[in-house]
Amino acid sequence: MIYGAKAYAFYFMHLEYCYRSDDLCIDISTSEIGEEMREVIRRKLQITADEYNDILSSFLRHGAFDRETFRETGMLTSNGIKKRAEVVLRKRSKTKEYQGFQVSASETREETMPETPQRKEKKSIVKKSIGEQQPPIVPLGDVVDVDPEPEPEKPAGSKAIQFAHQAWGRPLSPLDAESIQSWCIDFGNRGSPEPDEIVIEALKISSSQNVRKMAYVSKILQSWLDDGVLHVSQIEDREKERRRSRQKEPEKQRQLSQTDFPTSIFIGPDG
């Protein structure tokens, strides 16, 4: 099957993750970390697990990624990625060294040049010019109150990521943080006015169950998304209904276990 634009986006998104990693490869194995990485990419590309596996198999078959490395370790990379990355890293290093040399040389030359009458006159002219450009000092009584600028809105997921960090008692991995942000964006795109708060509710459930894994949180959020949950109040209603159902279960079992016989019937030893 030909996936066209999806396959194109698939390839370059995996390249981006490879270049962003320290060892120029990403884990998409069957481990928990690998499954989370696959899920993040699938959600970004809006493809199913079967589509992901088909596209991946096609790229491995055609040599876009190292098939042997993936088969042995579950890590996705290639010799081409490593070669291109080495070139880029060398250029970046040389650029930084060159810029640092230029700045330090300029500063040293300015500081070590001898003080001459011409330099003194030049400094005086510069100071005078700067003083003329400065606005006049306004008396305190004439100051007009200005409303402070509103604080910029925090990006989607920032509240939920901060909550997860505190609730789980450990720093979040970049993959966990990206997954949380992705869920917040998904709920926001569905029309939820409080996407961060919905993800926080899932994190609360995860913490109450003493399960601090994004895979567990993702299952909760996926069920809510499938059921059209867009408000925290809906989650609270679902929780109340669940508690009522659990309270009814013992009563139902008790009724089923009881057997009522007519008291007027007596079965003697002869039947």
N, C-alpha and C positions, 0 to 999 in steps of 0.2 A: 504494500500500500504506500502511495506517495503522500507525504504530509505537507510538502511545500513550505509555506511560511513558518509553520510550527517547527519543522525540522531545522530550519535556518535559525530560528530563535533559540531552539534547544541547544544547538552547537555553540553559539556565541555566549549563551548564559553559562554553560559549563566552562567555557574558556575563561570567562570573567572570574568565576570562583577559583579556578586553578591559579590564575595570576595573582589573586588576592591572598592565597595561602602561602605559608612560609616554605613549604616543600613542593610547591607547584603541582599539587594534586588534590583531589577531593574524595572523601569517603562516601560512596554510594552503595556500600555492601549491605548485607542483611542484618547488620548490627543496629542497635537503637539509634546511634548517631547517623548511620547511613540511611536508615528509613526516614529520619527526620529531614535530612538533606533532600532526599527524593520528594518528600511531601512538599517542602518549601518550593522547589522548582516546579513541581506539577501545578501547584496552586498559582504560581506566577504565570505559567504558560497556559493555564486552564485546560489541561489535558488529563485524561484518565491514566490509571496505572498501566493498563494494557497498551495505550498509545505510547507512554513513556518507555516501556520495555521494547516495543517494536522499533521505535526510533533509535534507542540505544544499541540494539542488536544490529541495526543497519549500519550505524557509524563504526561499530567494532568490526563488522564484517569487511568494511571498505578501508579499514586502517586509519580512520580519523583519530582514534584513540588506541592506546596500547592494549591489545587484546590479552596478551599473556599476563601483564601486570594486573589487569582487572580480574582475570580468572583466578590468580593466586592470592590477591590481597583485597579485592573489591575496591581498589583505588583507581580513579580515572585520571589519566595523564597521557602524554605522548612525548617522543623525542623532539618533535617539532616545537611543542609548547616549551620544553626546557631550553632549547636553543634560542628561540625568540626571546624568552624571558631573560636569558643571560645577556643578550645584546642590549636589551632595554635597561637592565640593572647597571651594566657597565656605563652606558651613556648617562644615566642619572647620577652615578657616582662621580663621573668626570665633570659633569655640569656643576654639581655641588662644590667640588674642589676648586673649580675655576672661579665660581662666584665668590667663594670664601677668600680666595687669593686676591681677587680684584678689590674686594671691600677692605681687607686688611691693609693692602698696599696703599690704597687711597687714604685711609685714616692715618697710617704711619707717615706718609709724605706730608700731610697737612699739619700733623703734630710736630714734626721734626724740622720743618722749614724755619730758617732764622727770621727773627723779628726785624723788619726794615721800616724806614719811614714811610715807604710806599704802602706796605701792608697795614701799618697803623692807620693811614689816611683812608684806605679802602674799608677797613673795619668800621671806622667812624661814619663813613657814608652809608654803609649797610645798616648800621644801628639807627641812623637818622631816618632812613627810608622805611624801616620797619615801624618806627615810632609814629610816622605820619600815616601809615596804613591802619594803625590800631583805632578802633572806634572810641569815641569819647566816653569817659566814665559817667554813668548815670547815677544821680543821687538816689539813696535808698527809698526816699519818699515818693519818687516818681516811677518806681518799678511797678509794672503791670503784672498781675497774677495771670499765669498761663497754665491752662490745664495740662497735666502730664500726659505724655503720649501713652496710649494703651499698650499693655504688654503684648508682644506677639503671641499668637496661639501656639501651644505646644504641638509638636507633630503627633500624628495618630500612633497610639501604642505607648507613648512615654509614661502615662500614668500606670498602665498595666505592667510595663516592664519594671518600673520602680516598685510596684506592689509585689511582684514575683521575687524580686531581689530580697525584699524584707521578709516575705512569708517563707521563702525557702531557705533563708539564712546562708546564702552563698552567692557568689557572683554568677551571673548568667553567662552561658556560652554565647558567642555571636550568633550561632544557629538558633538557640532558644529565643533570643531577643528578636531575631528576624522573623521567627515563626509567630511570636506574639503580635508583632507589628502587622504581619500579613493577615492574621485573623481579625484584628481591629479594622483594617482596611476593607476586608470582605464584608463585615457586618455594616460598616459605614456605607459601602456601595449598595447594600441591600435596603438602605433607608433607615438604619438604626440611628437615633439621635444620641445614643450613649454607647458606642462600641467598646470603649475602654472599660466601662463599668460592667458590661456583659462578660468580657474576658476575665475581669477581676472576680466575678462570681464563680466562674469555672475554676479559677485558681484557688478560691476559698474552698470549694468542694474537694479539690485535689489535696490541699493541705489538711483538711479535716479527716481525709482517708489516709493521711501519712504517705501519700504517693506524690513525689516531687519529680514528675517526668512530663515532658511536653506531649509525649505520645498519648498519655492518659487524658490530659487537658484537651488535646485535639479531638479525641473521640467525643467528649462532652460537647464541645463547641460545634462539631459536625452534626450531632443529633439536634441541637437547638437550631442550627441553620436550616436543616432539612424540614423542621417543624415550623419554620417561619417566626421564630422567637426574635424580636427586635427591641424589646424593652425589659428592664430588670423586673418590673412588676409581673410580667408573664412568667419569669423564672420563679418568682415567689409563689405565684398561683400554682405552678406545676409542683413545687415542693410541698405545698399544703395538700394538694390532691394525693401526692405520693404518701404522705403521712396518714391521711385518712384511709387509703387503701390498705396500708400496713396494719392499721388498727382493726379493720374489718376482717382481716385474714384469720386471726385466732378465733373470733366469734363464729365464722363460717366453718372452721375446722371442728369446733366444739359441737355445733349443730349436726354436722355430718356424723360425728362419732356416737351420738345418742340414738338409741333405738327404742321406740315406744311400743309396748305391747298392751293389748286390751286387758284390763284388770279382771274382767269377768270370765276370762278363759283360764281353766286350770287343766294342765295335762298331767294325769296320774301316771303311776308306774306302769300300768298296763296299756298306756297310750290312749 
